[in-house]
Structure formats: C-alpha cells, structure tokens
Amino acid sequence: MMCAVGGDAICPPTAQHALRQGRTAGNNVAARLRGRSLSQYRHRDLGLVVDLGGLGSVARPLGIPLSGLPAQLVTRGYHLLALPTLVARIRVATNWMLHAVAGDDFVRTGFLAGQPSTIRAMEHTDARPTADEVHAAADSEKPARTRQAS
C-alpha cells in the first residue's frame, strides 16, 4: 500500500503506519466481499515522539517542537494510549514509575545477565534450523508412499 501523497510516495517504516495500513487493507477486503467501494490509505503525519530514557525525550506533536519533561509526557502518553489493554497500560506505567524512583536495575529481572549484548544472543538466531534441516524434517514427516513418489 502506498501513501496517497503523490504516486509512489513512501510512508514512514513504523509500526504505527503498518497498523493503520493493515486496518485499511482489512476494511477493503471486507468492503470487496460486501460489494462496497474501496478506500485509499492516506498517510497522516501526526508528528514525532521519541523517548530516549530519563528526561531525554523529543517530540513534535502536530508540528510543535518539544523537549525534556513536556516531550516525555507527550511521548509516554502517546505510547500508553497505543497499548491495546488497560492491563498493559498499567503494567508499562508501573514499570516507568519504578524505574524513575528506584533506577533502571530495579526493574530488570536479570534474565539476560551475563549474556553478550548481541542480536544473536538476544534473539537466539543461531537456534533456528537451516533450510536443509527444515526440508529433511518435512521429508521425514511425509507418509512412505509420498516419499517414494518424490
């Protein structure tokens, strides 16, 4: 889905826009099935919010530049409102309050303590099977007749 800014304009590669585009795509599928007209996705830039931790935040809601505490309030307010459930909002807000009062180490669980700070260590990318391993496993799951025919 392209932004309706001009021909091949590209929307920002953010989860917020992907969510909005996905909602439009889903509505268009339902509209097509019901014989209704389709709607075009329109990119609406509502601004920028970046939480850098502590009081280090920047925001530009609706074109108004903010920094420091005002930016943090806007940024965190936006992020809280973006969460889907009240439980998730309470959990995140509590985490932020604990972090502000007790420091960063208080809210860490130690789950990754002692592990190197690499993508491979965090995402366990080396634990995924190779393409050959996937094909071998798929072949071993096939009934005997299907394997012979392959």
N, C-alpha and C positions, 0 to 999 in steps of 0.2 A: 504494500500500500504506500503510495507516495503522498507527500503533503500537497495540499492544494494551494501552494504559494505561487507556483509557476512551473508548469511542465514536469521537469524531472527534479524538482527541489527535494532535498533530503531532510527528514525530520531528525531532531537530536536522537542519538542512540541511547535512550534512557528507558528504564522500566516504566516510568510514568507514561511515556508516549506509546510504548508497546502495549500497555494495558488499555489505553484509550483506542488504539488502532484495533486491538483484539475485540473490544466491545463493539466497535463499528462493524467489523467483519462478521461477528456473531449475529448482530442485528440484521445485516444484509443477507445472511444465509436464511434467517427466519423470514425476512421480507420476501425473498425469492420464492421460498416454499409456499408462501401465502399469496403469491401473485401481486405483491405490492412493489412500489418503486424503491430503488436502492438509494442510499445516502452516501455522499462522498465524505471521506475523513478530512477534516480541516484542522490543521495544526494551530493551536492557540498557545503562544508562549506566555505563560503566566509569570515568568521570572526565573530567578535562580536562588537556590538555597544550598549552602554548604556548611556542614558542621565539622569544624576542624578539631574539636575537643576543647575542653575547658571553656574559656570565653572567646576562643578563636573561631568565630563564625563570620561568614559573609552572606549577605542576602540582597536580592534586588527584586522584591515583590512588586509586580506591576510597574517596573521601571524606577522604583525608589531605592537608591543605594543605602544599605545599612551595614554596620559592622559592630563588633563587640556584643554586649548584652542584648541590645534590641534585635540584632541579627540572629543571635542564638534563640531568643524567644520565638521569633518568626519561623526559624528553621525547625526547631523541635516541635513547635505547634503544628506545622505542616506535616512533619513525619508522624506525629501521633494521630492526626486525622486520617492519614493514609493507611493506617493499620486497620484490618478488617473487623476486629472484635474488641469489645470492651476489655476482655481479659488480657489481650495482647497489649493494649494501650496502658493498662495498669502495670503490667509486668515491665514494660520498657520505661515508663515514668519512674517506677520504683528503682530500677537499675540506675537511671540517671541521678536520682536523689542520693542513693547510696554512694555512687561514685563521687558526687560533689561533696558529701560530708566526710566519707571515710577514705577516699582516694581510690585509685584505679585497682590496686592489688586486692582490695576488699571484695570486689565483685567478680574477680577471676576465680575459677574453680580449680585451677591447677591441672586441668585435663591435658593440656599440651606442654606442661612443664618439662624441661629437659630436651624437648624436640627441637631440631633446627627450624628456623623461620624460613621455610621454602614452600613454594606451591606444592611440590611433590610430597613433602611431609604433611602439609595441611589437608590436601585433597586425596592423598593416597593414590596418586596416578600410577604408581608402579604396581598397584594391586589389581589393576584391570587386566583381563585376559587379552592376549594378542588376537589378531584376526584369525590366524591359523588355529589357535586354541578354541575359538568360538565355532569355527567350521567343523573341527574334529568333534566337539561336544554335540553339535547339531546332527552330524552324521551318526554318532553313536546312539542318538535318541530315535532314529528312524527305525521302523519295523524292518525285519530281514528282507522281505520282498522288495521294499523300496530301495534299500541299499544295493541289491543285486541289479536292479534296473538302472541305477545311476551310472 
